[in-house]
Amino acid sequence: MWVDKITVKSAIKTSPYVLVYGKKVMLPSHIKLPILKILHEYGEYLELCQIQMNELLHLKELQNQSYHDL
């Protein structure tokens, strides 16, 4: 489970992910807002990028649904 791998453990004062890979994990939720801010600066591409972002979010929802159905 990702939650267990990326959660900071009090005994080691870091997450197992950081110990293995040497850097913090970058989750999609962490990069979504900065990406949209950058896209806003390039307005002509904003609509296309929003459509693609919505498609990706929909695919993620389908993926999560399929995990719950197992």
N, CA, C and O atoms as a printed pandas DataFrame, in Angstrom:
     atom_number atom_name residue_name chain_id  residue_number  x_coord  y_coord  z_coord
0              1         N          MET        A               1    0.829   -1.183    0.000
1              2        CA          MET        A               1    0.000    0.000    0.000
2              3         C          MET        A               1    0.880    1.255    0.000
3              4         O          MET        A               1    1.837    1.372    0.765
4              5         N          TRP        A               2    0.519    2.183   -0.884
5              6        CA          TRP        A               2    1.281    3.426   -0.990
6              7         C          TRP        A               2    1.260    4.231    0.292
7              8         O          TRP        A               2    2.266    4.832    0.669
8              9         N          VAL        A               3    0.135    4.248    0.958
9             10        CA          VAL        A               3    0.012    5.058    2.172
10            11         C          VAL        A               3    1.076    4.656    3.185
11            12         O          VAL        A               3    1.697    5.512    3.816
12            13         N          ASP        A               4    1.281    3.365    3.334
13            14        CA          ASP        A               4    2.272    2.893    4.303
14            15         C          ASP        A               4    3.693    3.239    3.871
15            16         O          ASP        A               4    4.549    3.513    4.713
16            17         N          LYS        A               5    3.946    3.229    2.575
17            18        CA          LYS        A               5    5.293    3.500    2.066
18            19         C          LYS        A               5    5.669    4.976    2.121
19            20         O          LYS        A               5    6.848    5.309    2.240
20            21         N          ILE        A               6    4.679    5.862    2.037
21            22        CA          ILE        A               6    5.005    7.287    1.972
22            23         C          ILE        A               6    4.738    8.036    3.273
23            24         O          ILE        A               6    5.024    9.229    3.373
24            25         N          THR        A               7    4.192    7.344    4.268
25            26        CA          THR        A               7    3.911    7.978    5.554
26            27         C          THR        A               7    5.182    8.046    6.392
27            28         O          THR        A               7    5.923    7.067    6.483
28            29         N          VAL        A               8    5.431    9.196    6.999
29            30        CA          VAL        A               8    6.606    9.379    7.859
30            31         C          VAL        A               8    6.441    8.535    9.110
31            32         O          VAL        A               8    5.415    8.601    9.787
32            33         N          LYS        A               9    7.450    7.750    9.409
33            34        CA          LYS        A               9    7.455    6.880   10.591
34            35         C          LYS        A               9    8.214    7.590   11.704
35            36         O          LYS        A               9    9.297    8.131   11.484
36            37         N          SER        A              10    7.638    7.583   12.894
37            38        CA          SER        A              10    8.262    8.303   14.012
38            39         C          SER        A              10    9.596    7.688   14.424
39            40         O          SER        A              10   10.499    8.412   14.844
40            41         N          ALA        A              11    9.738    6.382   14.315
41            42        CA          ALA        A              11   10.979    5.730   14.737
42            43         C          ALA        A              11   12.166    6.117   13.855
43            44         O          ALA        A              11   13.284    6.279   14.345
44            45         N          ILE        A              12   11.917    6.266   12.548
45            46        CA          ILE        A              12   13.015    6.599   11.629
46            47         C          ILE        A              12   12.973    8.043   11.163
47            48         O          ILE        A              12   13.870    8.505   10.458
48            49         N          LYS        A              13   11.925    8.754   11.562
49            50        CA          LYS        A              13   11.737   10.177   11.265
50            51         C          LYS        A              13   11.724   10.508    9.773
51            52         O          LYS        A              13   12.059   11.625    9.377
52            53         N          THR        A              14   11.343    9.553    8.966
53            54        CA          THR        A              14   11.177    9.728    7.527
54            55         C          THR        A              14   10.281    8.609    7.007
55            56         O          THR        A              14    9.847    7.750    7.776
56            57         N          SER        A              15   10.010    8.617    5.736
57            58        CA          SER        A              15    9.179    7.554    5.166
58            59         C          SER        A              15   10.071    6.481    4.535
59            60         O          SER        A              15   11.200    6.765    4.137
60            61         N          PRO        A              16    9.565    5.259    4.445
61            62        CA          PRO        A              16   10.322    4.217    3.756
62            63         C          PRO        A              16   10.643    4.592    2.302
63            64         O          PRO        A              16   11.693    4.218    1.781
64            65         N          TYR        A              17    9.746    5.323    1.659
65            66        CA          TYR        A              17    9.975    5.758    0.280
66            67         C          TYR        A              17   11.237    6.617    0.189
67            68         O          TYR        A              17   12.054    6.424   -0.711
68            69         N          VAL        A              18   11.395    7.552    1.106
69            70        CA          VAL        A              18   12.577    8.427    1.105
70            71         C          VAL        A              18   13.841    7.607    1.338
71            72         O          VAL        A              18   14.873    7.870    0.720
72            73         N          LEU        A              19   13.767    6.621    2.221
73            74        CA          LEU        A              19   14.939    5.780    2.472
74            75         C          LEU        A              19   15.353    4.995    1.223
75            76         O          LEU        A              19   16.544    4.829    0.961
76            77         N          VAL        A              20   14.389    4.522    0.470
77            78        CA          VAL        A              20   14.693    3.715   -0.709
78            79         C          VAL        A              20   15.115    4.573   -1.895
79            80         O          VAL        A              20   16.118    4.288   -2.549
80            81         N          TYR        A              21   14.342    5.633   -2.173
81            82        CA          TYR        A              21   14.563    6.415   -3.393
82            83         C          TYR        A              21   15.329    7.719   -3.169
83            84         O          TYR        A              21   15.776    8.340   -4.134
84            85         N          GLY        A              22   15.486    8.138   -1.936
85            86        CA          GLY        A              22   16.270    9.322   -1.642
86            87         C          GLY        A              22   15.588   10.644   -1.921
87            88         O          GLY        A              22   16.241   11.688   -1.907
88            89         N          LYS        A              23   14.280   10.625   -2.177
89            90        CA          LYS        A              23   13.533   11.860   -2.403
90            91         C          LYS        A              23   12.079   11.645   -2.006
91            92         O          LYS        A              23   11.603   10.514   -1.907
92            93         N          LYS        A              24   11.388   12.757   -1.783
93            94        CA          LYS        A              24    9.977   12.674   -1.414
94            95         C          LYS        A              24    9.145   12.254   -2.609
95            96         O          LYS        A              24    9.486   12.547   -3.754
96            97         N          VAL        A              25    8.056   11.570   -2.331
97            98        CA          VAL        A              25    7.148   11.129   -3.385
98            99         C          VAL        A              25    6.372   12.328   -3.923
99           100         O          VAL        A              25    6.001   13.225   -3.166
100          101         N          MET        A              26    6.127   12.340   -5.236
101          102        CA          MET        A              26    5.353   13.401   -5.864
102          103         C          MET        A              26    4.040   12.793   -6.338
103          104         O          MET        A              26    3.994   12.106   -7.359
104          105         N          LEU        A              27    2.979   13.051   -5.591
105          106        CA          LEU        A              27    1.662   12.522   -5.921
106          107         C          LEU        A              27    0.973   13.421   -6.941
107          108         O          LEU        A              27    1.242   14.622   -6.995
108          109         N          PRO        A              28    0.084   12.844   -7.751
109          110        CA          PRO        A              28   -0.639   13.666   -8.733
110          111         C          PRO        A              28   -1.371   14.846   -8.103
111          112         O          PRO        A              28   -1.468   15.911   -8.712
112          113         N          SER        A              29   -1.881   14.666   -6.898
113          114        CA          SER        A              29   -2.586   15.765   -6.240
114          115         C          SER        A              29   -1.642   16.919   -5.894
115          116         O          SER        A              29   -2.079   18.063   -5.771
116          117         N          HIS        A              30   -0.349   16.620   -5.739
117          118        CA          HIS        A              30    0.636   17.664   -5.437
118          119         C          HIS        A              30    1.013   18.473   -6.665
119          120         O          HIS        A              30    1.395   19.637   -6.547
120          121         N          ILE        A              31    0.909   17.870   -7.843
121          122        CA          ILE        A              31    1.352   18.577   -9.047
122          123         C          ILE        A              31    0.200   19.162   -9.849
123          124         O          ILE        A              31    0.427   19.940  -10.776
124          125         N          LYS        A              32   -1.027   18.803   -9.510
125          126        CA          LYS        A              32   -2.178   19.262  -10.288
126          127         C          LYS        A              32   -2.304   20.784  -10.293
127          128         O          LYS        A              32   -2.442   21.378  -11.362
128          129         N          LEU        A              33   -2.260   21.420   -9.144
129          130        CA          LEU        A              33   -2.432   22.876   -9.075
130          131         C          LEU        A              33   -1.291   23.646   -9.735
131          132         O          LEU        A              33   -1.567   24.588  -10.478
132          133         N          PRO        A              34   -0.030   23.297   -9.505
133          134        CA          PRO        A              34    1.029   24.015  -10.226
134          135         C          PRO        A              34    0.918   23.867  -11.738
135          136         O          PRO        A              34    1.206   24.811  -12.474
136          137         N          ILE        A              35    0.507   22.704  -12.203
137          138        CA          ILE        A              35    0.350   22.511  -13.642
138          139         C          ILE        A              35   -0.744   23.419  -14.184
139          140         O          ILE        A              35   -0.572   24.054  -15.224
140          141         N          LEU        A              36   -1.863   23.483  -13.482
141          142        CA          LEU        A              36   -2.947   24.342  -13.948
142          143         C          LEU        A              36   -2.547   25.812  -13.927
143          144         O          LEU        A              36   -2.984   26.584  -14.780
144          145         N          LYS        A              37   -1.723   26.206  -12.965
145          146        CA          LYS        A              37   -1.243   27.591  -12.903
146          147         C          LYS        A              37   -0.377   27.903  -14.135
147          148         O          LYS        A              37   -0.500   28.968  -14.740
148          149         N          ILE        A              38    0.477   26.978  -14.481
149          150        CA          ILE        A              38    1.331   27.158  -15.663
150          151         C          ILE        A              38    0.480   27.191  -16.928
151          152         O          ILE        A              38    0.703   28.012  -17.818
152          153         N          LEU        A              39   -0.492   26.295  -16.996
153          154        CA          LEU        A              39   -1.353   26.252  -18.177
154          155         C          LEU        A              39   -2.160   27.527  -18.334
155          156         O          LEU        A              39   -2.443   27.964  -19.449
156          157         N          HIS        A              40   -2.527   28.116  -17.209
157          158        CA          HIS        A              40   -3.291   29.355  -17.262
158          159         C          HIS        A              40   -2.483   30.467  -17.944
159          160         O          HIS        A              40   -3.051   31.328  -18.616
160          161         N          GLU        A              41   -1.173   30.444  -17.767
161          162        CA          GLU        A              41   -0.311   31.432  -18.400
162          163         C          GLU        A              41   -0.271   31.244  -19.923
163          164         O          GLU        A              41    0.006   32.185  -20.667
164          165         N          TYR        A              42   -0.550   30.025  -20.368
165          166        CA          TYR        A              42   -0.572   29.721  -21.798
166          167         C          TYR        A              42   -2.005   29.430  -22.205
167          168         O          TYR        A              42   -2.337   28.305  -22.578
168          169         N          GLY        A              43   -2.861   30.458  -22.132
169          170        CA          GLY        A              43   -4.302   30.351  -22.297
170          171         C          GLY        A              43   -4.792   29.611  -23.516
171          172         O          GLY        A              43   -5.824   28.943  -23.450
172          173         N          GLU        A              44   -4.085   29.706  -24.635
173          174        CA          GLU        A              44   -4.571   29.065  -25.853
174          175         C          GLU        A              44   -4.609   27.544  -25.742
175          176         O          GLU        A              44   -5.374   26.883  -26.444
176          177         N          TYR        A              45   -3.780   26.995  -24.860
177          178        CA          TYR        A              45   -3.746   25.551  -24.682
178          179         C          TYR        A              45   -4.580   25.083  -23.491
179          180         O          TYR        A              45   -4.716   23.883  -23.254
180          181         N          LEU        A              46   -5.127   26.024  -22.754
181          182        CA          LEU        A              46   -5.805   25.696  -21.503
182          183         C          LEU        A              46   -6.985   24.754  -21.708
183          184         O          LEU        A              46   -7.121   23.768  -20.984
184          185         N          GLU        A              47   -7.835   25.043  -22.682
185          186        CA          GLU        A              47   -9.023   24.217  -22.880
186          187         C          GLU        A              47   -8.649   22.778  -23.240
187          188         O          GLU        A              47   -9.212   21.837  -22.680
188          189         N          LEU        A              48   -7.720   22.600  -24.151
189          190        CA          LEU        A              48   -7.280   21.262  -24.536
190          191         C          LEU        A              48   -6.671   20.527  -23.339
191          192         O          LEU        A              48   -6.948   19.348  -23.124
192          193         N          CYS        A              49   -5.852   21.220  -22.575
193          194        CA          CYS        A              49   -5.216   20.603  -21.414
194          195         C          CYS        A              49   -6.236   20.246  -20.337
195          196         O          CYS        A              49   -6.092   19.220  -19.672
196          197         N          GLN        A              50   -7.250   21.066  -20.156
197          198        CA          GLN        A              50   -8.293   20.752  -19.184
198          199         C          GLN        A              50   -9.056   19.502  -19.598
199          200         O          GLN        A              50   -9.396   18.672  -18.755
200          201         N          ILE        A              51   -9.325   19.366  -20.878
201          202        CA          ILE        A              51  -10.004   18.168  -21.378
202          203         C          ILE        A              51   -9.145   16.932  -21.106
203          204         O          ILE        A              51   -9.647   15.905  -20.648
204          205         N          GLN        A              52   -7.864   17.042  -21.389
205          206        CA          GLN        A              52   -6.966   15.917  -21.153
206          207         C          GLN        A              52   -6.840   15.615  -19.661
207          208         O          GLN        A              52   -6.788   14.449  -19.269
208          209         N          MET        A              53   -6.792   16.645  -18.834
209          210        CA          MET        A              53   -6.714   16.448  -17.386
210          211         C          MET        A              53   -7.974   15.747  -16.880
211          212         O          MET        A              53   -7.895   14.844  -16.048
212          213         N          ASN        A              54   -9.131   16.162  -17.382
213          214        CA          ASN        A              54  -10.391   15.518  -16.994
214          215         C          ASN        A              54  -10.406   14.053  -17.416
215          216         O          ASN        A              54  -10.896   13.201  -16.675
216          217         N          GLU        A              55   -9.877   13.755  -18.590
217          218        CA          GLU        A              55   -9.801   12.371  -19.048
218          219         C          GLU        A              55   -8.889   11.547  -18.141
219          220         O          GLU        A              55   -9.200   10.403  -17.810
220          221         N          LEU        A              56   -7.764   12.136  -17.744
221          222        CA          LEU        A              56   -6.852   11.434  -16.838
222          223         C          LEU        A              56   -7.499   11.188  -15.475
223          224         O          LEU        A              56   -7.356   10.110  -14.898
224          225         N          LEU        A              57   -8.203   12.186  -14.973
225          226        CA          LEU        A              57   -8.884   12.015  -13.690
226          227         C          LEU        A              57   -9.971   10.945  -13.792
227          228         O          LEU        A              57  -10.170   10.167  -12.860
228          229         N          HIS        A              58  -10.665   10.909  -14.916
229          230        CA          HIS        A              58  -11.689    9.887  -15.126
230          231         C          HIS        A              58  -11.052    8.498  -15.168
231          232         O          HIS        A              58  -11.592    7.553  -14.594
232          233         N          LEU        A              59   -9.913    8.369  -15.842
233          234        CA          LEU        A              59   -9.209    7.089  -15.885
234          235         C          LEU        A              59   -8.749    6.668  -14.493
235          236         O          LEU        A              59   -8.797    5.488  -14.146
236          237         N          LYS        A              60   -8.304    7.636  -13.704
237          238        CA          LYS        A              60   -7.887    7.332  -12.332
238          239         C          LYS        A              60   -9.076    6.836  -11.510
239          240         O          LYS        A              60   -8.940    5.904  -10.717
240          241         N          GLU        A              61  -10.234    7.454  -11.698
241          242        CA          GLU        A              61  -11.439    7.003  -11.003
242          243         C          GLU        A              61  -11.810    5.581  -11.409
243          244         O          GLU        A              61  -12.191    4.772  -10.564
244          245         N          LEU        A              62  -11.700    5.276  -12.698
245          246        CA          LEU        A              62  -11.979    3.916  -13.178
246          247         C          LEU        A              62  -10.989    2.915  -12.587
247          248         O          LEU        A              62  -11.358    1.797  -12.228
248          249         N          GLN        A              63   -9.722    3.336  -12.491
249          250        CA          GLN        A              63   -8.707    2.471  -11.903
250          251         C          GLN        A              63   -9.029    2.205  -10.431
251          252         O          GLN        A              63   -8.966    1.061   -9.980
252          253         N          ASN        A              64   -9.367    3.235   -9.696
253          254        CA          ASN        A              64   -9.710    3.057   -8.283
254          255         C          ASN        A              64  -10.937    2.174   -8.124
255          256         O          ASN        A              64  -11.001    1.342   -7.219
256          257         N          GLN        A              65  -11.901    2.357   -9.002
257          258        CA          GLN        A              65  -13.125    1.542   -8.969
258          259         C          GLN        A              65  -12.788    0.073   -9.211
259          260         O          GLN        A              65  -13.330   -0.807   -8.543
260          261         N          SER        A              66  -11.900   -0.194  -10.157
261          262        CA          SER        A              66  -11.545   -1.575  -10.460
262          263         C          SER        A              66  -10.815   -2.232   -9.285
263          264         O          SER        A              66  -10.970   -3.432   -9.060
264          265         N          TYR        A              67  -10.014   -1.456   -8.530
265          266        CA          TYR        A              67   -9.355   -2.000   -7.348
266          267         C          TYR        A              67  -10.368   -2.364   -6.278
267          268         O          TYR        A              67  -10.222   -3.376   -5.593
268          269         N          HIS        A              68  -11.395   -1.537   -6.135
269          270        CA          HIS        A              68  -12.428   -1.801   -5.125
270          271         C          HIS        A              68  -13.288   -2.996   -5.510
271          272         O          HIS        A              68  -13.827   -3.676   -4.636
272          273         N          ASP        A              69  -13.425   -3.262   -6.809
273          274        CA          ASP        A              69  -14.249   -4.371   -7.285
274          275         C          ASP        A              69  -13.556   -5.727   -7.147
275          276         O          ASP        A              69  -14.207   -6.765   -7.262
276          277         N          LEU        A              70  -12.250   -5.728   -6.904
277          278        CA          LEU        A              70  -11.513   -7.003   -6.784
278          279         C          LEU        A              70  -11.881   -7.766   -5.565
279          280         O          LEU        A              70  -11.347   -8.850   -5.330
